[in-house]
């Protein structure tokens, strides 16, 4: 049996492919937006007392999301204000992003973070 000799360029390309496969952090989701959701602003509290900012009661920004249906299921996608304003129900979008740590009511978990949304 003879062994194949690999050139340095082939070895570099193989290493690049291996790194792409093992170190890539990308998430792509294509689906139809079936609903948009915006929560009521929640009061900022400390020890049972409503916090004040500049003489007025302080509130957390409302949480915005949309439900995206795709072949095989549905998922709730958290959105920024700009993303929430951009999308329309019943339209099909491609969401592109990554996995990352997300804080949800004081608890951190790994979830998707979409940085771009493109209408298809």
C-alpha positions in Angstrom: 0.0 0.0 0.0 1.3 3.4 -0.9 0.5 6.5 1.3 -0.6 9.7 -0.3 1.7 12.6 0.2 0.0 15.8 1.2 1.4 19.2 0.2 1.7 21.9 2.8 -1.1 23.8 1.1 -3.4 20.8 1.3 -2.5 20.3 5.0 -3.4 24.0 5.7 -6.7 23.7 3.9 -7.5 20.5 5.8 -6.7 22.3 9.1 -8.9 25.3 8.1 -11.8 22.9 7.3 -11.4 21.1 10.6 -11.4 24.4 12.5 -14.6 25.6 10.6 -16.4 22.4 11.5 -15.4 22.4 15.1 -15.2 26.1 16.0 -18.0 27.6 14.0 -20.8 29.3 16.0 -23.5 30.2 13.5 -27.3 29.7 13.6 -29.6 30.2 10.6 -33.3 29.8 10.8 -35.8 30.4 8.0 -39.5 30.5 8.7 -42.8 32.3 8.7 -43.5 34.9 11.4 -46.8 33.7 12.8 -47.1 36.3 15.7 -45.4 39.2 17.3 -45.3 39.7 21.1 -44.5 42.6 23.3 -44.7 42.4 27.1 -45.8 45.1 29.4 -42.9 47.1 31.0 -42.0 45.6 34.4 -41.4 47.9 37.4 -37.8 48.0 38.7 -38.0 47.0 42.4 -35.5 46.6 45.2 -36.5 45.2 48.6 -40.2 45.6 47.6 -39.8 49.3 46.9 -40.4 50.7 43.4 -37.1 52.4 42.2 -37.2 55.9 41.0 -35.1 57.5 38.1 -35.1 61.3 37.7 -38.1 61.6 40.0 -40.3 59.1 38.1 -41.0 55.4 38.6 -38.4 53.2 36.8 -39.4 50.4 34.5 -37.5 47.7 32.5 -37.9 47.9 28.7 -40.6 45.6 27.4 -39.5 42.2 26.0 -40.1 41.8 22.3 -40.2 38.5 20.4 -41.9 36.7 17.5 -43.0 33.2 17.0 -41.4 31.6 13.9 -42.9 28.5 12.3 -40.7 26.2 10.2 -40.9 22.7 8.9 -41.0 20.5 12.0 -41.9 23.1 14.6 -42.1 26.6 16.0 -39.7 28.7 18.1 -40.0 32.0 20.0 -37.3 34.4 18.8 -36.2 37.3 21.0 -36.0 40.6 19.1 -34.5 44.1 19.6 -36.8 47.1 19.2 -35.5 47.7 15.6 -36.0 44.0 14.6 -39.5 44.0 16.1 -40.5 47.1 14.1 -39.0 45.7 10.9 -40.8 42.3 10.7 -44.3 41.6 9.6 -46.6 38.7 10.5 -47.1 36.1 7.7 -43.9 37.1 6.0 -41.0 34.6 5.6 -37.6 35.6 7.0 -34.1 34.2 7.3 -32.7 34.9 10.8 -28.8 34.7 11.0 -26.9 34.8 14.2 -25.0 32.8 16.8 -25.4 31.0 20.1 -24.5 33.0 23.2 -25.3 33.6 26.9 -28.6 35.3 27.4 -29.9 36.6 30.7 -33.6 36.0 31.2 -35.0 37.3 34.5 -31.7 37.0 36.3 -30.9 33.5 34.9 -28.2 33.0 32.2 -28.7 30.3 29.6 -27.3 29.5 26.1 -29.7 30.7 23.4 -29.6 32.0 19.9 -28.8 35.7 19.3 -29.9 36.8 15.8 -28.0 39.8 14.4 -29.6 40.0 10.9 -33.1 39.3 9.6 -33.6 39.2 5.9 -37.0 38.9 4.3 -37.2 36.1 1.7 
